[in-house]
């Protein structure tokens, strides 16, 4: 059997499957082989044991003449997506034996489009972290340097894509969990407008900022996947309608320049915290976009300096509410030694949750508790309003806002895991976008140190993912050209 | 902001229904203190007259038709329950004694 690389354009593979040159079964077998070869990276928590059977079913559909937009494309899903036929753990002990009774629209839409779920990927438990070291099942390694973290929380997904284990992976981004690991792992990561992909069937972290999106090898691949994922579903009342037209980037409509595009470089993200080499390369690259027709100016969004503090009030508050459902009674770990109902709650949650989940539940409970609500939660909601207003002001002047997606390139495993606040600071360049609900895409543009990738975060206006991806594709071309026209 | 006392951490853990050992309480008091001190910076922001934001896409009162639709099969819904009896979820005794 011929070997295929899963790193090539998804559009090419779909065409080959559709025309019968390659079968879905061959692609999925390639993915399984690649996962086995690279299992030491621990990107994967569990294989879908029905993957080959699912691939055969796709081959039968193709043979019957169905035109499938993702025909035979192997993908992985972060383990907080409910999937039939595997466990769904969110990388937490409390869900170690959980098997989902249903799948949500995101997984269902991908399967209907002919994509084949191959595996579930590792993550920081419940999405709480920026390195995938908070997984209760052990960390994932960075594809470019296995002594370093892949970023997080969707680090299993970004490593799986970067290693070519799958063509794409889907994950969740609540405060940067797609964008930051995409930067650290050298892949493209798309965080959509809040609501564009329905959240039903995804284990909730913070309901007002949770989003679903793809991690891919290219911007064009991200467009292919988004085109399948996007759009309202009645099961999620917060989901929004997609725009008319396709999110795909067709070769004949792709502009290879940035003529007339007004870019604002966010000043607050270039301050002391940002690694000097990352900063120098980012400034040089963004400046080079002028030679492709863009105008670039520095823009100040002062409220971004308070965004992280607001985020670490609002999001733990929502986490403490959402994680209240793990009670040891309906599903998940239940303490065998509990003598009564109350002990079932206290013991099951103590035994089942890891340290970071407990910290966030405790912070959230504290800021929502009587006497503290106005001082913390309500005040943070008002700071969120200021952020929204300042982003609106910036988007009145600029088409896109750009900056880094993380303060540094990938850092060594274990170097921050003992310091919760240091890990929270990993989110400093991504949380503002989450709080305002805007879409953003991370595109790898350079490497630093001994070949560690870094990505540029490009932020667009709400609901305009199509235009955002077009510009990101042009930026990707600029990066491939080394920043030179 | 006063330092988070062990008693305060215990109070929060009761509200959160998480049983913590004394060692965990002491350790967490230190960690939570660092985090709460960090978010304390918001007290310096002038938010006079600013309305709070709790959602960002402008949807209002999303309704559906009031029609009966099938719900999840009972066996499936119970399939992950740690203890069950005759089609119901079984819980430990609620009252002591």
Interface residues (C-beta under 8 A of the other chain):
Chain A: X97 X98 X99 X101 X102 X193 X194 X195 X208 X234 X237 X238 X240 X306 X309 X310 X312 X313 X320 X324 X327 X328 X329 X330 X331 X332 X333 X334 X338 X339 X340 X341 X343 X344 X345 X346 X347 X349 X350 X353 X358 X359 X361 X362 X363 X365 X366 X367 X369 X375 X376 X378 X379 X380 X381 X382 X383 X384 X385 X386 X388 X420 X421 X424 X435 X436 X437 X462
Chain B: X9 X12 X13 X15 X16 X17 X18 X19 X20 X28 X31 X32 X34 X35 X36 X38 X39 X40 X41 X42 X43 X45 X47 X50 X51 X52 X53 X54 X55 X56 X57 X59 X62 X64 X72 X76 X77 X79 X80 X81 X82 X83 X89 X91 X92 X93 X94 X95 X96
